[in-house]
Amino acid sequence: MSSQPRATPPLRFGQVVIGPPGSGKTTYCQGMQEFLTSLGRRVVVVNMDPANEGLPYSCVVDISELVNLGDVMEALKLGPNGGLLYCMEYVEANLDWLENKLKEHSDCYFLFDCPGQVELYTHQSSVKNIFTQLAKWNFRLSAVHLVDSHYCADPAKFISVLCTSLSTMLHVELPHVNVLSKMDLIEQYGKLAFNLDFYTEVMDLSYLLDHLAADPFFKKFRHLNEKLAEVIQDYGLVSFVPLNVQDKESMIQVLRAVDKANGYCFGDLEERNLQAMMSAAVGADFQFSTTLGVQERYVETSEKTVEEEMMNL
């Protein structure tokens, strides 16, 4: 007797929130949950980090109920990095547990709060396989990759962030929104060498290399940095959306980018703005004025003349 065909799961939208440790993923999930709830969306948060303790938000699914990093480290005598890799491999091997938990929330918008270990998104395949399986369960997801905005003040660290972001985009294989988080702290560790849009749009990196070469330590690595910059610009994939979780306008800009990436703005779950849908369809969503407004709020204006700026460069 032939088996009945499996019913197609309901269409569900969401975000997988990734990024290095301390980049603000949990704070983002809490802020986005509150923001989306105020817009009328039914939002649930899924904690995918087995090391996350004392969560500031209410989550409907907590992966630590399946596997806990502390228990793994103690039982297998592993360090935090090896323990986290094991935890995600264990989750991959027990996806039926996750599927049953997610089935209970079919008509919701999902936020997946993911671990912060960078290797999970650049080299190891467990998290990528989990995301692939979520897509098979009819989830339409976009990756929201958070990085600290203050890295913009250090040219070497910014190039490193660009390389990590590009590697993550290529490995994870999801629609991607890169976010500069904690914009209110962007100049905490130093001044920006250029306007904010230079960093958000990842403009001609040769100017950044010239600035980097002024440091005697990095001067001998100029050729290596040039090649890294060429790879980043040849792909032309990396750009950033600035974010301060406490700023409503900033949250709106990130949400627009995410809704365009995962296709939510084309659905029929709530009333859509026709103009926003058309601009998403033709790619006419210009960010310059928005970035300029963010710069005016968070970046201190230089009092130097153009000639003095050129002398510094």
Secondary structure, 3 states (H helix, E strand, C coil): CCCCCCCCCCCEEEEEEECCCCCCHHHHHHHHHHHHHHCCCCEEEEECCCCCCCCCCCCCEEHHHCCCHHHHHHHHCCCHHHHHHHHHHHHHHCHHHHHHHHHCCCCCEEEEECCCCCHHHHCCCHHHHHHHHHHHCCEEEEEEEEEEHHHHHCHHHHHHHHHHHHHHHHHHCCCEEEEEECHHHCCCCCCCCCCHHHHHCCCCCHHHHHHHCCCHHHHCCHHHHHHHHHHHHHHCCCCCEECCCCCHHHHHHHHHHHHHHHCHHHCCCCCCCHHHHHHHHHCCCCCHHHHHHHHHHHCCCCCCCHHHHHHHC
